[in-house]
Structure formats: C-alpha cells, structure tokens
Amino acid sequence: MKTTDGLRLILASTGASGSRLAEKFLEILLNNERVGKVHFLASEAFEEVLSAEESTTLGETIDRHRKNDKFFLHDCDDFGAPFSSGSYRHDGMVILPLSMASLGAIASGAHRDLVHRAADVTLKEERKLILCPRETPLSLIHLRNLVAVREAGATVLPFIPAYYTRPKTIEDLENNFFQKILDHLGLENTISPRWGS
C-alpha cells in the first residue's frame, strides 16, 4: 500500500549486537525518496547496546533526525501509537537488530512492549514483517521460535556477510545486507553490486 505521501514504514530496534546497523538503516530509509514516514522505536536494551558498541547515545541519534519530517519517534511503552492497531495501514515493519528475547515474545504472541505489539499486529494483518536476528550459536529454542515466526508470515533476514561482491570494507558488507532488506520492502536501490551485474 503506497500512499500519496510515500511508504509508511516501522523500524524497531531491540537489545542485540548490531546497533550500528539500525542507525545506518534508519538513515537510508529517511533518505529514500519513496519513503514518506519512518516510525522509529527502540527498547531500553537497545540504548544500552548502542552506548557500549558505538560510544554514542540514542538521544544523539534522535537529535540528528528530529527535524526530518519523515521521522516519527515512539516510546516502547506507548500502546497508543497508531500502528498498535490493525486499522493503521503501513507498508512494512523491520526489527533490526532482533534480540532472542524479543523473538520469543513475538513467536509466543506474549507482547510486553510496543515492539512486540506492533509485530503481532503486523503479522495478524498479513503485512510485511522483516526480522533481523543477531545471535550465534542458535539454541533449539531460538530455532523453534524462528520457525514459528516464519510460519506466521515473517521474513527472517539475519546479517550474514556476502563475499561474492568482493567487499573491501565493513560498509560494503553492511550495504549488501541493507540491499536485501530494501528489496523485501519493494524499494529499488543500487547500494550494493548484484550477482551477475
């Protein structure tokens, strides 16, 4: 569903390693001309991981985008957010990174915060839900939860480096990953070489 104002997307970030991926992907979405709104929400655990991994704060990230009219910030405790209801139509939700705790909540339907509620609503309304788990090795519990969300309709898209593009930097590997997410959201892009191109 594309509105006259562009695509309406949700980006949620939870407490797993890979906080820089969330920050970079947020920037990509906000700079995409086909995107009209990006609803962003981050768990408290994400804030802690961001601080540990990147020596920056969520507040600094928010300040960088606050004046962008595409950027809509939501608190994880705000169940009054528009996308907590199935009557709010959006074009897709991405959870990047996805912690195993959040995966478990989504797989069981036992949501504790707005991230889980939004994912639950996205699944029940049969809209695009892209989950980017960050964990290794995977326990049997993790694997069963991944199967459960896949059977419910989610796309499971972990960050796995692709070397066929002959990357020269970490950014090259990240861009190949972002390209895959953008493809699944239906957003044309040329941020990474494609096989055979």
N, C-alpha and C positions, 0 to 999 in steps of 0.2 A: 504494500500500500504506500504509494508516494503521494504526499500532499503537495499543494501548490507551493508550499514553503520549503520543500525538500524533505528528505527522510528524517524520521524521528527515531533515534536510537538510544539505547541504555547501555552505559558502561559501568560495571560494578567491579570493585577490586577488594579482594579479601587477603587474609594474612598468610600468604605463601611467598616463597622466594620468587623474585622476578618483578619487583616493584617498578624498576626502570622500564619494563615492557609496557606496563599500564600507562605510565607518564608519556611515553613516546606514542603509544597508540591513541591516546586522548588527543594529542597534538595533531596527529594525522587526520582523525575524524573532524576536528574543528576546522582544519584547513581544506577539507574536501568540499567542493562547490555544490555537490549533490546532497550534502547533509544540511538539514535545516535546524535540528535540535539534537544536543547530546545531553541526556540526563546522566549525571555522574554521582556515584555514591561509593563510599569507601568505609570499610569496617575499622574499628579501633586497632585490630591486629595488623591491618594493612599499614596504618600510620606508624606502628612500631617497627615493622619490617622496612618501610621506606626510610625511616630515620637511621636504622642500622646499616642498610645497604648503600644508601646514596648520600648520607650526611646532609639531608635536607628534610623539610617538614611538609606535611600535607597543606598547611597554611600557605606556604610559599608557592606550591603548585596552584592552589586556588587563586591566590593573588595574581598570578600570571594570566589567568583566563577570565577573571571576574568581569572584565569589561567587554568580553566577547558575547554578543547577543545570541550565540548558539549554545552557550554554556549554561546549564541549569544544575545547580548543586543541591543534593538532598542528604538529609541526615538518615542514618541507618535505623533510627527509632521512629521515623516519621511514616506511620502507616496511612497517613492521609495523602501521601504522594499520588499523583494521578495514575501512575502505572501499577499501583497496588490493586487496582480494579481492572477487570477484564473489559470494561466498557471503554477504557482508554486504548486507542489503537496506536500501535507503534510498529516499526519495521524490523526490529530485531534487538536482542539483548546479548551482550558479551560479558562474561565474567573472566577477568584477566588481572592477576592470577587467581586461580581457584584453589583454595585450601581443601584438604581432605575433610575437615570439619564441616565446611560449607557444602561440599559434595554429599556428605552423609545426610545433612539436613534436607537438601533438595531431593535426594533419592528416596527419603522416607516420607516426604511431604510435611515434615515437622518443622516449619519455619520459625526461627527465633528473631529474625530481624527483617528489614525491608529487602535486603539482597535475596534472601530465601523466598520471601513472599512474592517478589517480582518474578523470580524464576518459576515459581509454582504457577503463577498466573499466565506467564508466557507459554508454559507447556500446556496448560488446560485450554488455552485459546488457540493452540496449534500454530503459534508464531515461532519465528526463528530464535533459537537459544543456542549460543555457542559457548561451550565451556572449555577453558584452557587450564587444565590441571598442572600443578607443579609439585611433583613428588617422585622420589625413586629411592629404593625399590618399592614396588606396589605390593601391599599385602592382599590376601584373599578378600578381605573386607573392602578394600579400595576397588579391587577389580569387580566385585559384585555390584558395588554402588555405581561404577562406570557403566556396567551393562544395564543396570536399572534405568539410568537417565537416558541412555541411548535408546532403549526400548520405548521410553516415554516420548521420544522425538527430538532429544537434544543432539547437537553435533559436538563430538568430543574432539578437540583440536589442541593437543599439547604442543609445547615448544620443543620441537625436535630439529636440530640443525640439519640443513640440506647442503651437502658438499658438491653436488653436481653443478652448482652455479659458480664453483671455484671462488668462494668468498675470500676476500683479503682482509676484512675487518670484522669485528663483532657486529657492527652495524649492518653489514651485508647479510649476516645470518639472521639478524632480527628483521630486516626488511623482507626477506623471503617468507618468514613466519607471518608478518603483518599482511603480506600479499594474499596468503591463504585465507585469513580472516575476512579481508575485504572482498575476496572472490565469493565467499559464502554469504556475505551481506549484499551481493549484487552490485558492488561498487567497482567500476573499471579502474585499473591502475597499472602503472608501469614502474613501480618502485623496486622491482627485482627482476632479473632475467628469468625467462621461462624456458623450460626444456624444449629444445628444438627450434628456438627463436634465433 
